[in-house]
């Protein structure tokens, strides 16, 4: 026989809400220091990440505005490239143009572009290296992120 009462489900725990207090379910502060994040509170880590992202964007914009020049043939051919790698100019001295040797001119053009691209790569490294150092190792200003 049944007692006439329907079966009772076990109580459902409340859903944690922001501000339930430290250590409460859903409290993210306990995540700081987990996985080599370098300790400190999570909001500080996120603020540092946002600052680093802003610095990276500024560095990329600076690279896009900065131009470097490469040369070949003793300066007969000059190529201009942005720090971002975009070729923006090419100058060819008329004495480098030999109608009987178009391949020679093509080689000079490629060499000048490669020289400018090498210079752009060096500029990228000089600009971005300090920012990359700030990501790793936990040094001054570093986020202490593993793998950086």
Secondary structure as GFF3:
##gff-version 3
##sequence-region A 1 148
A	DSSP	three_ten_helix	28	31	.	.	.	ID=ss1
A	DSSP	three_ten_helix	34	36	.	.	.	ID=ss2
A	DSSP	alpha_helix	42	65	.	.	.	ID=ss3
A	DSSP	beta_strand	67	72	.	.	.	ID=ss4
A	DSSP	beta_strand	77	82	.	.	.	ID=ss5
A	DSSP	beta_strand	87	92	.	.	.	ID=ss6
A	DSSP	three_ten_helix	94	96	.	.	.	ID=ss7
A	DSSP	alpha_helix	102	135	.	.	.	ID=ss8
###
